[in-house]
């Protein structure tokens, strides 16, 4: 048991010391039964820069798993402020097609999203970026990554 605590402690310290610009979160199993995780290229964004987020969706089961989507916008992301309000991006146009998608056993898919901050749509500050299932990831999402928007 002491060995396990030691190993976990070393792993935590090794990860905590990383000075890399990439920010990512631990992956979680969402309500959909899929494992969801998100990573951003940079956790700090200035006016005119583009936020790039990559959502990883995985079926970690040993068998196929089907998910019923609510619209044609299968995956998305959103920025949430400290009060829990979804502030960006603007809602996308989605079709009413609500497919059922089957994920093969062990299947992993990545979805890339980009959002250019114009400086006027959202105030500078700290936000939580979540990505997942639904137009802005709101139906089943990752835990999230903190993103800071800064004025130049």
C-alpha positions in Angstrom: 0.0 0.0 0.0 2.8 2.4 0.8 4.4 1.7 -2.5 1.1 2.5 -4.3 0.9 5.8 -2.4 4.5 6.6 -3.3 4.0 5.9 -7.0 0.8 8.0 -7.2 2.6 10.8 -5.3 5.5 10.7 -7.8 3.1 10.7 -10.7 1.3 13.7 -9.3 4.5 15.6 -8.7 5.8 14.8 -12.1 2.7 16.2 -13.8 2.4 19.2 -11.5 5.8 20.5 -12.6 5.1 20.7 -16.3 5.5 24.2 -17.7 3.9 23.2 -21.0 1.4 25.6 -22.7 -1.0 22.7 -23.4 -3.7 22.3 -20.8 -5.7 19.1 -20.5 -8.0 17.4 -18.1 -8.5 14.0 -16.7 -10.9 12.0 -18.8 -14.2 11.0 -17.3 -17.0 8.6 -18.2 -20.0 10.7 -19.0 -23.7 10.0 -18.8 -23.5 8.7 -22.4 -21.3 5.9 -21.2 -18.4 7.2 -23.3 -15.1 8.5 -21.9 -14.7 12.2 -22.6 -11.6 14.4 -22.4 -10.6 17.8 -23.7 -7.2 19.4 -24.4 -6.4 23.0 -25.5 -3.3 24.1 -27.4 -3.0 27.2 -25.1 -4.8 28.0 -21.9 -4.1 31.7 -22.3 -5.7 33.6 -25.3 -5.3 37.2 -26.3 -7.6 39.3 -28.5 -7.5 38.1 -32.1 -6.0 34.7 -31.3 -7.7 31.4 -32.0 -8.6 28.9 -29.3 -8.0 25.3 -30.4 -9.6 22.5 -28.4 -9.5 18.8 -29.1 -12.2 16.5 -27.7 -11.4 12.9 -27.3 -14.4 10.5 -27.2 -13.7 6.8 -26.4 -15.7 3.7 -25.9 -13.6 1.9 -23.3 -15.9 -1.1 -23.2 -15.2 -4.5 -24.6 -18.3 -4.3 -26.7 -20.0 -1.9 -29.0 -22.0 1.0 -27.4 -24.7 3.1 -29.1 -25.5 6.7 -28.2 -28.7 8.5 -29.3 -27.9 12.1 -30.2 -30.5 14.9 -29.9 -29.6 16.8 -33.1 -27.3 16.8 -36.1 -24.7 18.7 -34.0 -23.1 15.7 -32.5 -20.2 17.3 -30.7 -19.3 20.8 -29.5 -17.7 23.0 -26.9 -18.5 26.0 -24.7 -16.9 28.5 -22.4 -18.6 28.9 -19.0 -18.1 31.8 -16.7 -17.7 31.6 -12.9 -21.4 31.9 -12.3 -22.0 28.8 -14.5 -23.4 30.7 -17.5 -22.5 29.5 -21.0 -21.0 32.6 -22.7 -19.5 31.4 -26.0 -19.5 30.4 -28.8 -22.8 31.4 -30.3 -25.2 28.5 -30.7 -24.5 26.7 -34.0 -27.2 25.8 -36.6 -28.1 22.2 -36.2 -30.3 19.9 -38.2 -33.2 18.0 -36.6 -31.6 14.7 -37.6 -31.0 12.9 -34.3 -28.9 9.9 -35.2 -27.9 6.9 -33.2 -24.2 6.4 -33.5 -22.6 3.0 -32.6 -19.1 3.1 -31.2 -17.1 -0.1 -31.7 -15.4 -1.7 -28.7 -12.2 0.4 -27.9 -13.1 3.0 -30.6 -11.4 6.4 -30.0 -12.4 9.5 -32.0 -11.0 13.1 -31.8 -12.9 16.2 -32.7 -11.2 19.6 -33.2 -12.8 22.9 -32.5 -11.6 26.4 -33.2 -12.9 29.8 -31.9 -11.4 33.2 -32.6 -11.8 35.7 -29.8 -12.7 39.1 -31.1 -12.4 40.8 -27.7 -15.9 42.1 -27.7 -18.1 39.0 -27.5 -16.7 37.9 -24.1 -15.0 39.9 -21.5 -11.4 39.1 -20.5 -11.2 36.7 -17.5 -11.1 33.1 -16.5 -13.5 30.6 -18.1 -14.1 26.9 -18.0 -13.9 25.2 -21.4 -16.0 22.0 -21.6 -16.4 19.9 -24.7 -18.6 16.9 -25.3 -21.9 15.7 -26.8 -24.3 18.3 -28.1 -24.0 21.6 -30.0 -21.9 23.2 -27.2 -21.0 20.0 -25.3 -23.8 20.7 -22.8 -25.6 17.3 -23.0 -22.6 15.3 -21.8 -19.3 17.0 -21.3 -15.8 16.6 -20.1 -14.8 18.0 -16.7 -13.3 21.1 -18.4 -10.1 23.1 -18.7 -9.6 26.6 -17.4 -8.9 29.1 -20.1 -7.8 32.7 -19.5 -8.8 35.5 -22.0 -6.5 38.5 -21.7 -6.5 41.9 -23.2 -3.3 42.8 -25.0 
